[in-house]
Amino acid sequence: MAIVLLHGFTQNARCWGPVAADLERDHDVLPLDAPGHGSATDVECSFEDGAARLAGAGGAGTYVGYSMGGRYALRIAVDRPVLVERLVLIGASPGLADPAERVARRAADAALADRIEAIGVPAFVDEWLDLPLFAGLHPAMASLDERLTNTASGLASSLRTAGTGAQEPLWDRLAELSMPVLLVVGSEDAKFTAIAEKMAVGIGSNATVVSIPQAGHTAHLEQPETFLTALRTWLEA
């Protein structure tokens, strides 16, 4: 079974650590760089076009997306369901349903993009990883060296064109998902736990929510063994 891995913002395809290493033992694993990151740092496109680009590179398989990568994976599953045999979303959302919230988020992301360009990647990544969202992420699992290979222009472009405020919300299309869907959250990530539970209702009986104990937003990197056990159990069901 092919497994396509889609990373989060400021990461790249090499930031999956022990998760990719473990899955590679018995699966064909394809980690991809999202637009504005890694080898695709010069790619500037809309969120929807970015999802299409990733789908073209990933082909058919199980799509595993974390945070921003989860938003991309969900978009692919909605637009090209024939490619997505199974869908795994880690700390991800379908976007912002409220138009006013999207406007406010676009403005915030634009300001953050300006910040990246003003202070550079090393300083910004330090600020980013210092957010409460990543309080449970051990520095050894943060893939700092890999994050620092990204560029200020690429990360800024990603925020402006593919941030949560820039994407079309997909809440009203969740019921279209017919493949098995695994929604993974950290038990200490209250915001995304609530989102996952709401998503599961919208998706229906083919959705499973798994909460990783003693983990926050980066559950797969904070508790990789527990995450891998849950993922493999679900894949083999």
C-alpha positions in Angstrom: 0.0 0.0 0.0 1.4 3.4 -0.9 1.3 6.1 1.8 1.5 9.7 0.8 2.7 12.0 3.6 1.8 15.8 3.6 3.6 17.9 6.2 2.7 21.0 8.1 3.6 24.7 7.7 7.4 25.5 8.0 8.2 21.8 7.7 9.1 19.8 4.5 9.0 16.2 3.3 11.9 15.3 5.6 10.1 16.2 8.8 8.2 13.0 9.5 11.0 11.5 11.6 10.3 8.1 13.1 6.9 7.9 11.5 8.2 7.7 8.0 11.0 5.4 9.1 8.6 3.0 10.6 6.1 3.0 7.8 8.9 2.4 5.2 9.5 -1.0 6.7 6.5 -2.5 5.0 4.9 0.3 2.8 5.8 2.4 -0.1 6.1 5.8 1.5 6.1 9.1 -0.5 6.7 12.2 1.5 5.9 15.3 -0.6 6.9 19.0 -0.3 4.0 21.3 -0.2 4.1 24.5 -2.3 6.4 27.1 -0.8 8.3 24.4 1.1 11.4 22.2 0.5 12.0 21.4 -3.1 8.8 23.3 -4.0 9.9 26.6 -2.3 9.5 28.5 -5.6 6.0 27.2 -6.3 3.4 29.8 -5.7 -0.3 28.8 -6.3 -3.7 28.8 -4.8 -4.6 26.3 -2.1 -6.8 24.4 -4.5 -4.1 24.3 -7.2 -1.6 23.2 -4.7 -3.8 20.3 -3.7 -4.1 19.3 -7.4 -0.3 19.5 -7.7 0.2 17.3 -4.7 -2.4 14.8 -6.0 -0.6 14.6 -9.3 2.7 13.8 -7.5 1.2 11.4 -5.0 -1.1 9.3 -7.1 -3.3 6.6 -5.6 -2.8 5.5 -2.0 -3.4 6.4 1.7 -3.0 10.1 2.3 -1.7 11.2 5.7 -1.7 14.9 6.3 -0.7 16.9 9.3 -2.2 20.4 10.0 -1.7 22.3 6.7 -0.9 19.0 5.0 -4.2 17.7 6.4 -6.0 20.5 4.8 -4.4 19.6 1.5 -5.1 15.9 1.9 -8.8 16.7 2.7 -9.0 18.9 -0.5 -7.5 16.0 -2.5 -10.0 13.5 -1.1 -12.9 15.8 -2.0 -11.7 16.7 -5.5 -10.1 13.4 -6.5 -11.6 10.7 -4.3 -10.5 8.0 -6.7 -6.9 8.6 -5.6 -7.5 8.5 -1.9 -8.0 4.9 -0.7 -7.8 6.0 3.0 -7.5 9.4 4.6 -5.6 10.3 7.8 -5.8 13.8 9.2 -3.7 14.8 12.1 -4.6 18.1 13.8 -6.4 19.3 10.7 -9.5 21.2 9.8 -11.8 21.8 6.8 -11.2 25.5 7.0 -13.2 28.4 8.5 -16.9 28.3 7.7 -17.6 31.9 8.8 -16.8 34.5 6.1 -15.8 37.2 8.7 -13.4 34.7 10.3 -11.8 34.0 7.0 -11.3 37.7 6.3 -9.7 38.1 9.7 -7.5 35.0 9.2 -6.3 36.2 5.8 -5.3 39.5 7.4 -3.4 37.7 10.2 -1.7 35.4 7.7 -0.7 38.3 5.6 0.8 40.0 8.6 2.7 36.8 9.5 4.0 36.6 6.0 5.3 40.1 6.2 6.9 39.1 9.5 8.8 36.2 7.9 10.1 38.4 5.2 11.2 41.0 7.7 13.1 38.8 10.2 14.1 35.8 8.1 13.5 32.1 8.5 15.7 31.2 11.5 14.2 33.9 13.7 10.7 33.2 12.5 11.0 29.4 13.0 12.2 30.1 16.6 9.1 32.2 17.1 6.8 29.7 15.5 8.0 26.7 17.5 7.7 28.9 20.7 3.9 29.1 20.2 1.8 27.3 22.9 0.6 25.0 20.1 4.0 23.3 20.0 4.6 23.3 23.8 4.7 19.5 23.8 7.1 19.1 20.9 10.6 18.0 22.1 13.3 19.9 20.3 14.8 16.6 19.1 11.6 16.0 17.1 11.2 19.5 15.7 13.4 18.9 12.6 14.9 22.3 13.0 17.6 21.8 10.4 15.0 20.7 7.9 12.8 23.7 8.6 15.7 26.1 8.1 16.2 24.9 4.6 12.9 26.7 3.7 13.0 30.2 2.4 11.3 33.4 3.6 9.7 34.0 0.2 8.3 30.4 0.0 6.8 30.4 3.5 5.3 33.9 3.0 3.8 32.8 -0.2 2.3 29.7 1.4 0.6 31.8 4.1 -0.8 34.3 1.6 -2.1 31.8 -1.0 -2.8 28.7 1.0 -3.5 29.7 4.6 -6.6 28.7 6.3 -8.3 32.0 5.5 -7.5 31.7 1.8 -9.0 28.2 1.3 -12.6 27.4 0.5 -14.1 25.8 3.6 -15.1 22.1 3.2 -17.4 21.6 6.1 -20.4 21.1 3.8 -18.6 18.5 1.6 -17.5 16.2 4.4 -20.4 13.8 3.7 -19.0 13.2 0.2 -16.0 11.3 1.7 -16.7 7.6 1.2 -13.3 6.2 2.0 -12.3 5.3 5.6 -11.1 8.4 7.5 -9.0 8.5 10.6 -9.0 11.8 12.5 -6.0 12.0 14.9 -5.7 14.6 17.7 -3.6 15.0 20.8 -5.5 14.7 24.0 -4.2 18.1 25.1 -5.2 19.9 21.9 -8.6 21.0 22.9 -9.2 23.1 19.8 -8.5 20.4 17.2 -10.2 17.7 19.3 -13.4 19.7 19.1 -12.9 20.2 15.3 -12.2 16.5 14.8 -15.3 15.4 16.7 -17.4 17.8 14.6 -15.8 16.6 11.4 -16.6 13.0 12.4 -20.3 13.8 12.6 -20.2 15.5 9.2 -18.3 12.5 7.6 -20.4 9.8 9.1 -19.9 6.1 10.0 -16.6 5.8 8.0 -14.9 8.3 10.3 -12.8 7.3 13.4 -11.4 9.7 15.9 -8.3 8.7 17.8 -6.9 10.8 20.7 -3.2 10.4 21.5 -2.6 10.6 25.2 -0.1 13.1 26.6 0.2 14.9 23.2 -0.7 18.2 21.8 -1.0 19.5 18.2 2.0 17.5 16.9 0.7 14.3 18.3 2.5 12.1 15.7 5.9 13.6 16.7 5.2 14.0 20.4 4.1 10.4 20.9 5.2 8.6 17.7 5.0 5.0 19.0 1.4 5.5 20.3 0.5 7.2 17.0 2.0 4.4 14.9 0.2 1.8 16.9 -3.1 3.5 16.4 -2.4 4.1 12.7 -1.3 0.5 12.0 -4.3 -0.9 13.9 -6.6 1.3 11.8 -4.9 0.4 8.5 -5.1 -3.3 9.2 -8.8 -3.2 10.3 
